[in-house]
Amino acid sequence: MTITPRAGAVVLALGATLGAGVFTGFAPAAALAGPWLLPGVVLAAVTALCCAFSTADQHRAYPDAPGGYAYIRNQLGPWPARIGASAHLVGRAGVAAALAGMFGAYVVPDHRVMAALCLIAVTVALSAAGVRWSTGLSVAATAVVLGVLVLVVLVCFSVAPPDNSAVAEPASGPGFDGLMGASLLLFTAFVGFERITAPRPGDQVFSARVLHFAVPAVIGVVLLVALGVGAAVLRQLGAARLALSPAPLRDALVVADGRWLLPLLGFGAAVAAVSSLWFVLASSRRTLVGMTETGDLPPIRAGWPLDVVSAALAVLAVVALPPSTALAVGACGTAFYYGFTNASARVLLQEDRTWPMRTACLGLGLSVLLAMSAPADALVITGAALALGTGLIALGRLRQPVG
């Protein structure tokens, strides 16, 4: 089967994108925004679109740079890059923990934590051994995940929902903070576009012409999927029951008399978790590689220690944080990181741009606004982790010999 560059770019990005945000993000979003969570999906999509434009332009300007950390360093200097790197590592650790927790909740619900830890261990072991996630695997994974999600939506809309009036629903709207907090959590449903906008060395590089089609197409497909899934689970569970669900799609199927689909849903969730987790850990490792190249981390010749560090951060998040908090911390850290990324994209020269500068300005504003709308506990944890990470980098620089 021949895959065109445009279709290949869309499939690669979808394989890295459809994960924890779609499978588990609607529960904590409903806790913040109630039945008004769906408008938050649209705002998250706009933010992700601006961030994707910025990373695509920066990769075009610095094709050999190791990811967003290097982009920020080249444009804004070393200290913003160190803060951005800390934010990226915190965000990737949170998202990885949420993906592993999603795997446990859907596949091994009786042993969620152990299943999550095993998934991280297996994924990082394969990555350290040099196994690559090919285009063919991305095509297969994307087809499975999209097919399962479409079936879930069809079943949920084919059966009349139960009477959820006995479950107390919020009497009024969630307010601005609730909508923005829900949008931040659902932002994780779109993160994964760097698989094509800022590919790793050895991965396929797509032209600006291809990306002008593929980036909006990816964000558009994920937006439609997220709106469909969100409306389906909200219809069957109601906002109050949805907010309490550790596995919203599974619970919605049970209510819709779709138990026969649960094994297929578990398989789809496992495929989505593995596909997205592979990219998340690779993205974290890429930032660590960039930091070793610039001296912000000690030089390491072998690649596997960086894989171990990426996995260790994810394991720490799995053990220390509940799944919903891990997702919120991951979203908050990622939004702060894209704030720095958009800020650095704003100062690119005009000849390095294929997208208007105003998209970077809008992305900067939305990223910071979403990050600051995180639940209080997630915002405190993220801020403390950023301070700790940046402080450790500074301490490491001071301990390095001069000359």
Sequence and secondary structure as in RCSB ss.txt:
>XXXX:A:sequence
MTITPRAGAVVLALGATLGAGVFTGFAPAAALAGPWLLPGVVLAAVTALCCAFSTADQHRAYPDAPGGYAYIRNQ
LGPWPARIGASAHLVGRAGVAAALAGMFGAYVVPDHRVMAALCLIAVTVALSAAGVRWSTGLSVAATAVVLGVLV
LVVLVCFSVAPPDNSAVAEPASGPGFDGLMGASLLLFTAFVGFERITAPRPGDQVFSARVLHFAVPAVIGVVLLV
ALGVGAAVLRQLGAARLALSPAPLRDALVVADGRWLLPLLGFGAAVAAVSSLWFVLASSRRTLVGMTETGDLPPI
RAGWPLDVVSAALAVLAVVALPPSTALAVGACGTAFYYGFTNASARVLLQEDRTWPMRTACLGLGLSVLLAMSAP
ADALVITGAALALGTGLIALGRLRQPVG
>XXXX:A:secstr
    HHHHHHHHHHHHHSSHHHHTTHHHHHHHHGGGHHHHHHHHHHHHHHHHHHHHHHHHH TTS SHHHHHHHH
H HHHHHHHHHHHHHHHHHHHHHHHHHHHHHH GGGHHHHHHHHHHHHHHHHHTT    HHHHHHHHHHHHHHHH
HHHHHHHHS     TTS   SS  HHHHHHHHHHHHHTTTTTTHHHHS  TTS    HHHHHHHHHHHHHHHHHH
HHHHHHHHHHHHHHHHHHT SSHHHHHHHHTT GGGHHHHHHHHHHHHHHHHHHHHHHHHHHHHHHHHHTSS   
SSSHHHHHHHHHHHHHHHHHS HHHHHHHHHHHHHHHHHHHHHHHHTS GGG SS HHHHHHHHHHHHHHHHTS 
HHHHHHHHHHHHHHHHHHHHHHHHS   
